[in-house]
Amino acid sequence: MANCIILSGGVSNPPDICSVQRSLGPYRIATALESAGYTTFVLDFVSEFITEEIIQALSFHLNEETLWVGFSSTFYWPSKKENLELKDVVMDKRSQAMLSTMYYTTEYEEVYKVIDYIKANSNAKLVFGGARAQYFLLDKSIDYYVLGYADNSVIDLTNFLAGKKDKIDFLREEINEGYTHLVIDSADYPEPDVKNVSTSWHRKDFNILPNEALPIELARGCIFKCKFCSYRLTGKKKGTYLRDIEQVRDEMLQAWESHGTDTYYFTDDTFNDDNDKLEDLHKLFTALPFKPKFSAYLRLDLINHNPHQADLLTEMGLIGTYFGIETLQPNSAKSIGKGLHPNKVKDRLYWLRERWIDKVNVEAGFILGLPHDTLEYFNELLLWTLEDDNPIQSIHYFPLYLFNYGKDHQLAEYSSEFSLNPEIYGYEFPENIAEWTLNSQKLTYRMCGDIARKFTDLRWPKNKIGGFHVITALNTGVTLEDIYKLTYEEIQQKYNIAALNKNRMTEYKHILGVLPLINTGIDLG
């Protein structure tokens, strides 16, 4: 039985998309809780479970000793239905849609089956956390919302629920949609000692699949402060918030010895932001008794400044990367803090293609709707990204996301510079807090969203698997040779991805002791 239970979703994708990927957060929290003396259970990949299977898995770990059950907002159930009447919730249509989005599903009635089971079989409190928790203070069934990095705040909450202290150090009430919610913001707590932060992937009760690629944290925060970025811990100094390199080595060795894991997602906001850090990790990785493979977020301008990083990274084991290029419009690039001229961006990408061919699959994202964007620029961007010799293996387009809460709102600290000061950059919000207009460029959020979807559809036939999806594809059962050579559509034709996903999830369910069910309607309550 477990004092603390965390439900995490895996990635909610269509069945023909590779989906075997875990989120780091729940396991980092579970490790912190175990170090504080509490027992834990993480139920992952819930998007691949039907409700009865989730309840069956909970039945093995939920009892009167369970202090809380947490729902991770980072990934959750996939959407399948529309227009369901929500049980015991009185809200307008917009709020109903937001509540469904909170759990990444319009099947909120299925979420309630799980909540009802928890309430009927324990005195556990319900907790909602994860990367998006701050945006979803909606469900009145949730007892506590935990925002931000929860390494320290979740220990404080658990100590309180265990009766070890009289009150939670930092607790506030927030009213949203007519309900009062109890919020614990991790920003109010001291930052954890990242040097000594680790995740116990070697533990048997984490239920890792054989040879499964895993997420690993090497550092926190980013030295940059892009004006569209809403992440916390931006603008940090080089050499700060780094993990102890020997602990990293131990963590990787333990996972390799326990599960055969030699492949990783590195979760650092910018993996190559510190050249000294990269040099130290190169020494570590090349001295391991196995050849690691990994994906990571990289800054192209840093490789441009330090060209030797290109070979350093492949020697370390880089096989997939995501570049946040964002724009090839020179003035828009300056406005967001990207200093490398777009022509140099292209030149360096072509240079990297020659060095990284059949070694690294690059993914890149482009934001539409930045301050100096025009429809003419969008067309130029599309034509370049559709060229047969384009050096990027996987390209995606997104509208600019802004939330105009205001500087005094409790979510201001989770807002970007653009969101906090939209008027300076020409953005207005005539209808709601998210749908901006950029009158100077005759652009709107909806327009850019429509264009982004159209461009993504046009580019899709040329896309290979890139970035972090390279690791997910390996987890699912696609070979690295095919990832390098075939487009995603060609991989879907060669592999039965849905069957591969199902096989890996059946394997996971067997490890948990869950009998896979097929919509039996069995009442496990």
VOTI-785289 format. One record per residue (C-alpha): residue in three letters; x, y, z; residue number from 1. Coordinates in nm, 3 decimals, decimal comma, padded with zeros to 5 digits, m for minus. Example, Ala and Ser with C-alpha at 12.3 -4.5 7.8 and 13.67 -1.06 7.14 Angstrom:
ALA 01,230 m00,450 00,780 1
SER 01,367 m00,106 00,714 2
***
This chain:
MET 00,000 00,000 00,000 1
ALA 00,111 00,357 m00,063 2
ASN 00,099 00,682 00,134 3
CYS 00,104 00,883 m00,188 4
ILE m00,025 00,784 m00,533 5
ILE 00,038 00,976 m00,856 6
LEU m00,152 00,923 m01,180 7
SER 00,038 01,031 m01,489 8
GLY m00,074 01,005 m01,844 9
GLY 00,194 00,914 m02,090 10
VAL 00,139 01,089 m02,423 11
SER m00,214 01,110 m02,561 12
ASN m00,167 01,046 m02,933 13
PRO m00,362 00,891 m03,219 14
PRO m00,306 00,512 m03,233 15
ASP m00,064 00,532 m03,529 16
ILE 00,173 00,768 m03,342 17
CYS 00,449 00,625 m03,120 18
SER 00,343 00,683 m02,758 19
VAL 00,569 00,500 m02,511 20
GLN 00,710 00,797 m02,320 21
ARG 00,713 00,887 m01,952 22
SER 00,710 01,224 m01,784 23
LEU 00,989 01,294 m01,532 24
GLY 00,791 01,490 m01,272 25
PRO 00,593 01,214 m01,097 26
TYR 00,906 01,004 m01,044 27
ARG 01,109 01,300 m00,918 28
ILE 00,831 01,369 m00,666 29
ALA 00,807 01,000 m00,573 30
THR 01,183 00,991 m00,510 31
ALA 01,163 01,301 m00,289 32
LEU 00,873 01,150 m00,093 33
GLU 01,053 00,818 m00,043 34
SER 01,356 01,008 00,087 35
ALA 01,123 01,176 00,339 36
GLY 00,999 00,837 00,462 37
TYR 00,676 00,794 00,265 38
THR 00,571 00,504 00,042 39
THR 00,461 00,587 m00,312 40
PHE 00,304 00,441 m00,625 41
VAL 00,309 00,597 m00,972 42
LEU 00,049 00,476 m01,222 43
ASP 00,174 00,585 m01,563 44
PHE 00,038 00,572 m01,919 45
VAL m00,323 00,618 m01,801 46
SER m00,413 00,731 m02,154 47
GLU m00,363 00,367 m02,251 48
PHE m00,588 00,234 m01,972 49
ILE m00,963 00,209 m01,965 50
THR m01,121 00,333 m01,642 51
GLU m01,173 m00,017 m01,498 52
GLU m00,801 m00,090 m01,540 53
ILE m00,706 00,231 m01,359 54
ILE m00,935 00,136 m01,070 55
GLN m00,789 m00,216 m01,065 56
ALA m00,434 m00,076 m01,042 57
LEU m00,541 00,162 m00,764 58
SER m00,699 m00,124 m00,570 59
PHE m00,353 m00,276 m00,512 60
HIS m00,216 00,040 m00,346 61
LEU m00,505 00,247 m00,206 62
ASN m00,619 00,205 00,157 63
GLU m00,660 00,391 00,485 64
GLU m00,285 00,467 00,489 65
THR m00,305 00,665 00,165 66
LEU m00,269 01,035 00,241 67
TRP m00,329 01,171 m00,107 68
VAL m00,381 01,075 m00,471 69
GLY m00,236 01,315 m00,725 70
PHE m00,327 01,386 m01,087 71
SER m00,046 01,513 m01,310 72
SER m00,149 01,786 m01,553 73
THR 00,153 01,731 m01,778 74
PHE m00,015 01,458 m01,981 75
TYR m00,354 01,298 m01,941 76
TRP m00,646 01,113 m02,094 77
PRO m00,703 01,166 m02,469 78
SER m01,020 01,332 m02,599 79
LYS m01,271 01,089 m02,751 80
LYS m01,621 01,233 m02,712 81
GLU m01,792 01,569 m02,720 82
ASN m02,071 01,749 m02,537 83
LEU m02,094 01,530 m02,227 84
GLU m02,298 01,663 m01,937 85
LEU m02,057 01,700 m01,645 86
LYS m02,162 01,534 m01,320 87
ASP m02,238 01,765 m01,029 88
VAL m02,067 02,066 m01,190 89
VAL m02,253 02,389 m01,265 90
MET m02,059 02,593 m01,520 91
ASP m02,104 02,774 m01,848 92
LYS m01,998 02,603 m02,173 93
ARG m01,654 02,766 m02,177 94
SER m01,582 02,639 m01,827 95
GLN m01,704 02,291 m01,913 96
ALA m01,461 02,281 m02,203 97
MET m01,179 02,402 m01,977 98
LEU m01,260 02,140 m01,713 99
SER m01,241 01,869 m01,978 100
THR m00,910 02,012 m02,097 101
MET m00,786 02,000 m01,738 102
TYR m00,779 01,621 m01,769 103
TYR m00,709 01,619 m02,144 104
THR m01,045 01,455 m02,208 105
THR m01,408 01,537 m02,273 106
GLU m01,493 01,215 m02,087 107
TYR m01,504 01,387 m01,751 108
GLU m01,753 01,125 m01,632 109
GLU m01,467 00,873 m01,654 110
VAL m01,248 01,093 m01,435 111
TYR m01,530 01,104 m01,183 112
LYS m01,549 00,724 m01,171 113
VAL m01,187 00,722 m01,058 114
ILE m01,246 01,003 m00,807 115
ASP m01,555 00,827 m00,668 116
TYR m01,354 00,506 m00,624 117
ILE m01,079 00,690 m00,437 118
LYS m01,331 00,857 m00,204 119
ALA m01,520 00,534 m00,140 120
ASN m01,209 00,334 m00,053 121
SER m00,989 00,577 00,138 122
ASN m00,970 00,907 00,321 123
ALA m00,710 01,031 00,076 124
LYS m00,707 01,393 m00,032 125
LEU m00,707 01,473 m00,404 126
VAL m00,415 01,676 m00,539 127
PHE m00,368 01,829 m00,883 128
GLY m00,018 01,931 m00,997 129
GLY 00,226 01,923 m01,285 130
ALA 00,344 02,164 m01,551 131
ARG 00,000 02,312 m01,628 132
ALA m00,167 02,304 m01,290 133
GLN m00,171 02,684 m01,257 134
TYR m00,408 02,715 m01,553 135
PHE m00,671 02,470 m01,430 136
LEU m00,814 02,576 m01,095 137
LEU m01,149 02,434 m01,198 138
ASP m01,249 02,108 m01,036 139
LYS m01,410 02,150 m00,694 140
SER m01,334 01,783 m00,619 141
ILE m00,963 01,866 m00,590 142
ASP m00,854 01,937 m00,233 143
TYR m00,515 02,096 m00,312 144
TYR m00,357 02,242 m00,624 145
VAL 00,025 02,229 m00,618 146
LEU 00,193 02,466 m00,865 147
GLY 00,547 02,465 m01,001 148
TYR 00,847 02,249 m00,909 149
ALA 00,709 02,055 m00,613 150
ASP 01,026 01,896 m00,466 151
ASN 00,983 02,082 m00,136 152
SER 00,619 02,192 m00,135 153
VAL 00,483 01,838 m00,174 154
ILE 00,682 01,725 00,133 155
ASP 00,529 02,010 00,333 156
LEU 00,177 01,908 00,220 157
THR 00,239 01,540 00,298 158
ASN 00,382 01,614 00,641 159
PHE 00,069 01,815 00,719 160
LEU m00,165 01,538 00,602 161
ALA 00,037 01,283 00,801 162
GLY m00,019 01,490 01,117 163
LYS 00,348 01,580 01,154 164
LYS 00,275 01,954 01,155 165
ASP m00,017 02,182 01,235 166
LYS m00,037 02,373 00,910 167
ILE 00,100 02,402 00,558 168
ASP 00,369 02,669 00,540 169
PHE 00,230 02,845 00,232 170
LEU m00,136 02,800 00,149 171
ARG m00,368 03,043 m00,021 172
GLU m00,727 03,051 m00,137 173
GLU m00,815 03,141 m00,493 174
ILE m01,165 03,187 m00,628 175
ASN m01,224 03,068 m00,983 176
GLU m01,551 02,992 m01,161 177
GLY m01,737 03,058 m00,837 178
TYR m01,544 02,808 m00,627 179
THR m01,270 02,855 m00,368 180
HIS m00,961 02,642 m00,434 181
LEU m00,670 02,573 m00,199 182
VAL m00,341 02,646 m00,373 183
ILE 00,018 02,565 m00,274 184
ASP 00,259 02,754 m00,498 185
SER 00,606 02,602 m00,498 186
ALA 00,746 02,944 m00,585 187
ASP 00,687 03,038 m00,220 188
TYR 00,927 02,766 m00,103 189
PRO 01,308 02,766 m00,118 190
GLU 01,445 02,628 m00,443 191
PRO 01,562 02,269 m00,402 192
ASP 01,932 02,192 m00,398 193
VAL 01,948 02,089 m00,764 194
LYS 02,303 01,964 m00,717 195
ASN 02,166 01,677 m00,510 196
VAL 01,834 01,622 m00,689 197
SER 01,801 01,270 m00,829 198
THR 01,538 01,025 m00,954 199
SER 01,550 00,660 m00,844 200
TRP 01,486 00,496 m01,180 201
HIS 01,651 00,175 m01,058 202
ARG 01,368 00,112 m00,812 203
LYS 01,167 m00,199 m00,895 204
ASP 00,838 m00,035 m00,793 205
PHE 00,875 00,229 m01,066 206
ASN 00,774 m00,053 m01,303 207
ILE 01,016 00,033 m01,584 208
LEU 00,991 m00,170 m01,905 209
PRO 01,299 m00,368 m02,015 210
ASN 01,542 m00,143 m02,208 211
GLU 01,302 00,152 m02,176 212
ALA 01,437 00,498 m02,255 213
LEU 01,380 00,736 m01,963 214
PRO 01,376 01,109 m01,890 215
ILE 01,665 01,244 m01,686 216
GLU 01,731 01,589 m01,539 217
LEU 02,086 01,723 m01,561 218
ALA 02,012 02,088 m01,480 219
ARG 01,723 02,326 m01,420 220
GLY 01,641 02,662 m01,569 221
CYS 01,768 02,851 m01,872 222
ILE 02,030 03,124 m01,911 223
PHE 01,809 03,295 m02,171 224
LYS 01,490 03,495 m02,119 225
CYS 01,297 03,488 m02,446 226
LYS 01,006 03,731 m02,437 227
PHE 00,746 03,474 m02,543 228
CYS 00,860 03,220 m02,279 229
SER 00,650 03,168 m01,964 230
TYR 00,880 02,916 m01,792 231
ARG 01,018 02,997 m01,451 232
LEU 01,391 02,992 m01,373 233
THR 01,480 03,182 m01,689 234
GLY 01,776 03,418 m01,700 235
LYS 01,984 03,205 m01,464 236
LYS 02,362 03,243 m01,447 237
LYS 02,589 02,993 m01,618 238
GLY 02,706 02,717 m01,389 239
THR 02,401 02,736 m01,160 240
TYR 02,125 02,481 m01,096 241
LEU 02,350 02,196 m01,215 242
ARG 02,337 01,843 m01,080 243
ASP 02,641 01,675 m00,931 244
ILE 02,804 01,487 m01,217 245
GLU 02,887 01,181 m01,006 246
GLN 02,522 01,150 m00,906 247
VAL 02,425 01,166 m01,273 248
ARG 02,673 00,887 m01,344 249
ASP 02,532 00,673 m01,062 250
GLU 02,174 00,729 m01,177 251
MET 02,254 00,623 m01,534 252
LEU 02,456 00,321 m01,425 253
GLN 02,182 00,204 m01,189 254
ALA 01,915 00,231 m01,460 255
TRP 02,138 00,043 m01,704 256
GLU 02,212 m00,234 m01,457 257
SER 01,847 m00,261 m01,342 258
HIS 01,655 m00,221 m01,668 259
GLY 01,908 m00,219 m01,952 260
THR 01,837 00,152 m02,007 261
ASP 02,098 00,319 m02,229 262
THR 01,874 00,581 m02,392 263
TYR 01,742 00,907 m02,244 264
TYR 01,535 01,219 m02,285 265
PHE 01,734 01,505 m02,131 266
THR 01,484 01,750 m01,985 267
ASP 01,719 02,052 m01,952 268
ASP 01,558 02,366 m02,094 269
THR 01,878 02,427 m02,293 270
PHE 02,123 02,138 m02,284 271
ASN 02,415 02,325 m02,447 272
ASP 02,377 02,653 m02,257 273
ASP 02,707 02,603 m02,072 274
ASN 03,011 02,483 m02,264 275
ASP 03,194 02,376 m01,946 276
LYS 02,892 02,166 m01,848 277
LEU 02,893 02,006 m02,193 278
GLU 03,263 01,926 m02,177 279
ASP 03,222 01,763 m01,834 280
LEU 02,926 01,554 m01,949 281
HIS 03,118 01,450 m02,261 282
LYS 03,389 01,303 m02,037 283
LEU 03,125 01,126 m01,830 284
PHE 02,926 00,978 m02,120 285
THR 03,226 00,859 m02,318 286
ALA 03,360 00,679 m02,008 287
LEU 03,039 00,483 m01,936 288
PRO 03,045 00,105 m01,991 289
PHE 02,772 00,147 m02,252 290
LYS 02,719 00,388 m02,544 291
PRO 02,437 00,623 m02,441 292
LYS 02,183 00,765 m02,683 293
PHE 01,976 01,074 m02,604 294
SER 01,766 01,366 m02,724 295
ALA 01,786 01,720 m02,589 296
TYR 01,676 02,080 m02,638 297
LEU 01,957 02,279 m02,801 298
ARG 02,017 02,641 m02,901 299
LEU 02,141 02,674 m03,257 300
ASP 02,307 03,010 m03,191 301
LEU 02,525 02,848 m02,924 302
ILE 02,642 02,585 m03,171 303
ASN 02,708 02,868 m03,414 304
HIS 02,923 03,036 m03,148 305
ASN 03,088 02,706 m03,045 306
PRO 03,097 02,492 m03,363 307
HIS 03,295 02,218 m03,189 308
GLN 02,978 02,138 m02,992 309
ALA 02,835 01,969 m03,303 310
ASP 03,091 01,686 m03,289 311
LEU 03,100 01,686 m02,909 312
LEU 02,726 01,615 m02,899 313
THR 02,733 01,324 m03,143 314
GLU 03,032 01,172 m02,963 315
MET 02,825 01,190 m02,643 316
GLY 02,533 01,008 m02,806 317
LEU 02,295 01,276 m02,941 318
ILE 02,049 01,120 m03,188 319
GLY 01,759 01,367 m03,173 320
THR 01,726 01,735 m03,094 321
TYR 01,470 02,013 m03,086 322
PHE 01,574 02,362 m03,195 323
GLY 01,342 02,643 m03,093 324
ILE 01,426 02,852 m03,399 325
GLU 01,087 03,028 m03,367 326
THR 01,124 03,269 m03,659 327
LEU 01,317 03,358 m03,973 328
GLN 01,183 03,714 m03,978 329
PRO 01,483 03,932 m03,877 330
ASN 01,295 04,197 m03,678 331
SER 01,073 03,942 m03,506 332
ALA 01,387 03,748 m03,411 333
LYS 01,530 04,060 m03,246 334
SER 01,201 04,130 m03,067 335
ILE 01,201 03,794 m02,889 336
GLY 01,571 03,789 m02,803 337
LYS 01,706 03,566 m03,080 338
GLY 02,025 03,739 m03,189 339
LEU 02,143 03,515 m03,475 340
HIS 02,036 03,654 m03,814 341
PRO 01,800 03,418 m04,000 342
ASN 02,043 03,384 m04,291 343
LYS 02,308 03,258 m04,049 344
VAL 02,048 03,029 m03,893 345
LYS 01,992 02,868 m04,233 346
ASP 02,364 02,845 m04,307 347
ARG 02,434 02,671 m03,977 348
LEU 02,144 02,430 m04,031 349
TYR 02,283 02,325 m04,371 350
TRP 02,626 02,290 m04,211 351
LEU 02,483 02,067 m03,940 352
ARG 02,299 01,852 m04,191 353
GLU 02,631 01,757 m04,351 354
ARG 02,780 01,668 m04,011 355
TRP 02,474 01,499 m03,862 356
ILE 02,330 01,303 m04,155 357
ASP 02,218 00,961 m04,030 358
LYS 02,335 01,061 m03,682 359
VAL 02,086 01,321 m03,552 360
ASN 01,728 01,393 m03,656 361
VAL 01,649 01,761 m03,600 362
GLU 01,306 01,893 m03,509 363
ALA 01,226 02,265 m03,511 364
GLY 00,930 02,483 m03,427 365
PHE 00,821 02,814 m03,579 366
ILE 00,593 03,065 m03,406 367
LEU 00,345 03,260 m03,620 368
GLY 00,226 03,599 m03,498 369
LEU 00,541 03,762 m03,359 370
PRO 00,551 04,145 m03,359 371
HIS 00,693 04,196 m03,711 372
ASP 00,539 03,896 m03,888 373
THR 00,345 03,939 m04,210 374
LEU 00,146 03,713 m04,441 375
GLU 00,422 03,760 m04,699 376
TYR 00,679 03,630 m04,451 377
PHE 00,457 03,330 m04,369 378
ASN 00,449 03,235 m04,737 379
GLU 00,827 03,268 m04,764 380
LEU 00,869 03,050 m04,454 381
LEU 00,639 02,784 m04,596 382
LEU 00,819 02,771 m04,929 383
TRP 01,158 02,730 m04,759 384
THR 01,037 02,463 m04,519 385
LEU 00,884 02,267 m04,808 386
GLU 01,206 02,262 m05,013 387
ASP 01,332 01,911 m05,084 388
ASP 01,677 01,990 m04,947 389
ASN 01,552 02,156 m04,629 390
PRO 01,802 02,063 m04,354 391
ILE 01,539 02,006 m04,080 392
GLN 01,392 01,657 m04,055 393
SER 01,074 01,752 m03,866 394
ILE 00,904 02,093 m03,874 395
HIS 00,601 02,220 m03,685 396
TYR 00,427 02,560 m03,673 397
PHE 00,237 02,720 m03,384 398
PRO 00,045 03,042 m03,325 399
LEU 00,190 03,273 m03,060 400
TYR 00,033 03,184 m02,724 401
LEU m00,038 03,477 m02,493 402
PHE m00,248 03,503 m02,177 403
ASN m00,333 03,858 m02,074 404
TYR m00,400 03,800 m01,704 405
GLY m00,249 04,130 m01,593 406
LYS 00,053 04,208 m01,379 407
ASP m00,138 04,178 m01,051 408
HIS m00,288 03,838 m01,127 409
GLN m00,167 03,538 m00,928 410
LEU m00,046 03,380 m01,254 411
ALA 00,173 03,679 m01,346 412
GLU 00,486 03,491 m01,238 413
TYR 00,393 03,217 m01,489 414
SER 00,349 03,468 m01,772 415
SER 00,585 03,574 m02,050 416
GLU 00,709 03,929 m02,109 417
PHE 00,473 03,950 m02,409 418
SER 00,180 03,843 m02,189 419
LEU 00,267 04,090 m01,911 420
ASN 00,321 04,389 m02,140 421
PRO 00,127 04,317 m02,461 422
GLU 00,059 04,681 m02,542 423
ILE 00,432 04,753 m02,577 424
TYR 00,453 04,498 m02,857 425
GLY 00,125 04,589 m03,026 426
TYR m00,104 04,311 m02,897 427
GLU m00,463 04,370 m02,793 428
PHE m00,724 04,134 m02,644 429
PRO m01,068 04,253 m02,757 430
GLU m01,261 03,933 m02,673 431
ASN m01,083 03,722 m02,410 432
ILE m00,752 03,679 m02,234 433
ALA m00,604 03,442 m02,492 434
GLU m00,720 03,561 m02,836 435
TRP m00,495 03,850 m02,931 436
THR m00,497 04,081 m03,230 437
LEU m00,188 04,247 m03,381 438
ASN m00,346 04,532 m03,571 439
SER m00,018 04,675 m03,700 440
GLN 00,040 04,353 m03,897 441
LYS m00,328 04,274 m03,956 442
LEU m00,291 03,941 m03,775 443
THR m00,499 03,764 m03,512 444
TYR m00,446 03,459 m03,295 445
ARG m00,716 03,266 m03,480 446
MET m00,571 03,356 m03,818 447
CYS m00,225 03,242 m03,716 448
GLY m00,369 02,924 m03,567 449
ASP m00,545 02,840 m03,894 450
ILE m00,228 02,910 m04,094 451
ALA m00,018 02,698 m03,855 452
ARG m00,252 02,401 m03,896 453
LYS m00,250 02,440 m04,275 454
PHE 00,130 02,462 m04,288 455
THR 00,165 02,160 m04,059 456
ASP m00,058 01,954 m04,289 457
LEU 00,143 02,061 m04,594 458
ARG 00,475 01,977 m04,431 459
TRP 00,366 01,647 m04,275 460
PRO 00,443 01,421 m04,578 461
LYS 00,807 01,539 m04,566 462
ASN 00,852 01,501 m04,190 463
LYS 01,070 01,231 m04,043 464
ILE 01,066 01,146 m03,674 465
GLY 01,273 01,414 m03,501 466
GLY 01,363 01,559 m03,165 467
PHE 01,235 01,377 m02,859 468
HIS 01,007 01,161 m03,073 469
VAL 01,319 00,973 m03,189 470
ILE 01,349 00,829 m02,838 471
THR 00,975 00,758 m02,815 472
ALA 00,990 00,570 m03,145 473
LEU 01,278 00,356 m03,016 474
ASN 01,076 00,285 m02,701 475
THR 00,785 00,173 m02,915 476
GLY 00,990 m00,062 m03,134 477
VAL 01,100 00,132 m03,445 478
THR 01,465 00,085 m03,546 479
LEU 01,708 00,375 m03,549 480
GLU 01,801 00,295 m03,910 481
ASP 01,439 00,344 m04,020 482
ILE 01,405 00,661 m03,808 483
TYR 01,697 00,812 m04,003 484
LYS 01,588 00,697 m04,349 485
LEU 01,208 00,693 m04,361 486
THR 00,945 00,965 m04,329 487
TYR 00,690 00,924 m04,054 488
GLU 00,428 00,823 m04,312 489
GLU 00,663 00,555 m04,448 490
ILE 00,724 00,427 m04,094 491
GLN 00,349 00,408 m04,039 492
GLN 00,322 00,201 m04,358 493
LYS 00,605 m00,033 m04,256 494
TYR 00,514 m00,074 m03,887 495
ASN 00,186 m00,144 m03,714 496
ILE 00,240 00,135 m03,462 497
ALA m00,093 00,078 m03,288 498
ALA 00,001 m00,286 m03,225 499
LEU 00,349 m00,190 m03,101 500
ASN 00,202 00,064 m02,858 501
LYS m00,051 m00,192 m02,735 502
ASN 00,213 m00,462 m02,688 503
ARG 00,431 m00,234 m02,474 504
MET 00,132 m00,122 m02,269 505
THR 00,019 m00,481 m02,217 506
GLU 00,371 m00,554 m02,095 507
TYR 00,344 m00,260 m01,851 508
LYS 00,004 m00,374 m01,725 509
HIS 00,140 m00,723 m01,662 510
ILE 00,425 m00,576 m01,456 511
LEU 00,164 m00,389 m01,249 512
GLY m00,044 m00,704 m01,208 513
VAL m00,335 m00,549 m01,396 514
LEU m00,545 m00,779 m01,613 515
PRO m00,601 m00,592 m01,943 516
LEU m00,974 m00,542 m01,990 517
ILE m01,172 m00,452 m02,301 518
ASN m01,459 m00,228 m02,195 519
THR m01,607 m00,505 m01,985 520
GLY m01,816 m00,274 m01,775 521
ILE m01,697 m00,466 m01,468 522
ASP m01,784 m00,284 m01,147 523
LEU m01,463 m00,281 m00,944 524
GLY m01,595 m00,038 m00,685 525
***
